Every structure is written in C-alpha cells, then in structure tokens.
Amino acid sequence: MAARDGDLASLTAMLDARPDWLHARGKPYEWTLPHAAAQRGHVTCVNALLSDVMGWAEFFGRRDIVEMLTRHSQT
C-alpha cells in the first residue's frame, strides 16, 4: 500500500486513477489511507490526503471543516 510505504508519487497516481480507493479500508483494523500513513510516520502522505479532504470541504462550502483542519495542521 502506497500510503503505508510512504510512496507519495504512487499514492497520488493511484488516487488520480481510482479516487474511490480513498475510502478503502485495510485489515485488521479497518484503517483508512491516512491511518496507514500516520502509523508509519509518513507526514507527506498524510498531508496530501488531508489536503484533498480540505479541498473538497472548500468546494462544498464547509468553512467549519476547513477551519478545523487548518487549526489542527498548525499544532
């Protein structure tokens, strides 16, 4: 798994080709891609995944979500 391995290029290519994989969950804990990247300390992958979430929040006018993610990224 690209997120688990910290392979940002493969992760972004994979999600460009299959955006639905953003919702994939892995066994045994049913982790999402951000969980897998965070567990291994791959900051660049976590940042890219959360930036994608923030982009969608902005697109849908969810300023509350954008502000929350911004606050958490500054801590």
Stockholm file with secondary structure:
# STOCKHOLM 1.0

chainA/1-75         MAARDGDLASLTAMLDARPDWLHARGKPYEWTLPHAAAQRGHVTCVNALLSDVMGWAEFFGRRDIVEMLTRHSQT
#=GR chainA/1-75 SS CHHHHTCHHHHHHHHHHCGGGGGCCBTTTTBCHHHHHHHTTCHHHHHHHHHHHHHHHHHTTCHHHHHHHHHHHTC
#=GC SS_cons        CHHHHTCHHHHHHHHHHCGGGGGCCBTTTTBCHHHHHHHTTCHHHHHHHHHHHHHHHHHTTCHHHHHHHHHHHTC
//
